[in-house]
Amino acid sequence: MMQLISDFTALFYPELCLTCGGRLVAMEKFICLDCLDDLPRTAFHKDAGNKIAQLFWGRVMVENATSWLFFRKGSRYQKLVHYLKYKGIKEVGEEMGKLFGQDLRESPFSMAELVLPVPLHPRKLKLRGYNQSEWIARGIAVSLGLSLSSDLLEREVFTETQTRKNRFERWQNVEGIFRVTDPEMVKNKHILIVDDVVTTGSTLEAAAVSLLKAGAAKVSIATLACAEI
């Protein structure tokens, strides 16, 4: 019952903080300043050898990799991802993406040339109505002053949920699922791939492999949050 009340409040009264439920004041958007200051930031973008980057070592050549927040089940900040993915409040993704991008300005991630969100399969996109990763990517692109394309990377295969799969099963589930629609647009470019949450990195690995095979010079990865690994 409390969750239903919370969801109703977030949908119809966006002037309340999505994490603590407190009333927002002028200049605050979706999240209050107190919760914003308390966000569980990882600061991984300052460490080239962070644990997200390590996910791809020996698997695919990734220039840089980071996640902005720690994603802990039961945390009040889990609500941000919950509202973004399942409750239709897609604008929170763009706002969080802008804040994420501000943190990336003085980092190697700002050297990317093109931002690409991890795409949803058309069937899932139709069901959800929007791609949450695209909204995050929009915000990052704005803050970094980079171009964004949402149709250069296409998801051709509808995959089963990854939740109950181990790392090898996850890779088998996503191998070869992406296609670059216009290789000339990624050729010799440094591409920044954006997703919402990373766990084992299998989906992002598959996306990076597709882009590198299509001629991308470099691939970096940025996700809004990282699950416990």
Phi, psi and omega in degrees: 000318180297323179294321179296319178296317180297316180297318179298316181298315182295327183285317188257347180228068184294356177281003175259142180299130182290342182263314184252346180084000179287159182286134178279149177247182182306138178079351176270141182221116178072326183220136183285165183296324179297314179291326179297317178294334184263004180305137181282067181293146181269330187060024180296334182295347178269355184231106183298336181256028182295170188291338175286317176301321181296335179303329187259356179299129179078003183246313179203148181283106179244128183292308179216150177212140180204163167230146184278317186235153168280132180256106181244126180298135181092344178288149178296338180280349172298333181299327181300313179290322180299311180294323180294314187275325192240346185246008173078006180270070186293333182297335178295331177295317179294318180296315178294325177297321178296317179294319176301312181299325177298321178291335183271353186302319182260046181218168178300340180296335179289350180275355178295159182250338185210135180256129178233124174281149172293123185280155170269155171294144181310326180294316179288325178297319178295321181292316182278326179096348180195162177257112183299327180292328178295322179292323175296315181298324178302312181296317179299315181299320179298311183293327181267354181067036183250158176284150179235137173227130181254004182233007179281334178247125185239138178264111186270335187244131175279121185256155175288163177301143183270352193307315187259016182259148174279179186300314181296318179295324178295319179295316178301326184288337185242356183301125176072020184274347183253152176223136175273120188284332180219087183305329181297332182283341179251350184301128177063018179255157173266112185258134174255113178270135182238135176220174182276298183230137176248138174243276178271343180086006185298316180295317179294323176300314180298321178294316180297318179300315181298317181291318179294321177296330180279355175112004176300139181285319181215153175228128172243161186227134176222126176239150181298320184215162174233135176283164177298127184248000000 
